[in-house]
């Protein structure tokens, strides 16, 4: 029998979430990916399989992985989405718990004008 670790459980939670939410061109899926070094936000149209807008900390060389960086990332992602005409999105936390950096990214996007 295979020993399961935290990553296996997170992937399973993500699949369970993905069964319920689907992004479209009118209301894309705001997918948040968080690792130990970087954070990434994408606005995805699942019906066409396209990325409409994206933003990450990989582009900034001195970006950390703390709450302040997460707040800036959420605001930059919302600006990129608004530039593409996106005003409403479905939030996909990627199987992560809704606290810490995930929550800060979502709150910053809401403050910048994206309806989640």
Secondary structure, 3 states (H helix, E strand, C coil): CCCCCHHHHHHHHHHHHHCCCCCCCCCEEEEEEECCCCEEEEEEECCCCEEEEEEECCCCCCCCCCHHHHHHHHHHHHHHHHHCCCCEEEEECCCCCCCCHHHHHHHHHHHCCCEC
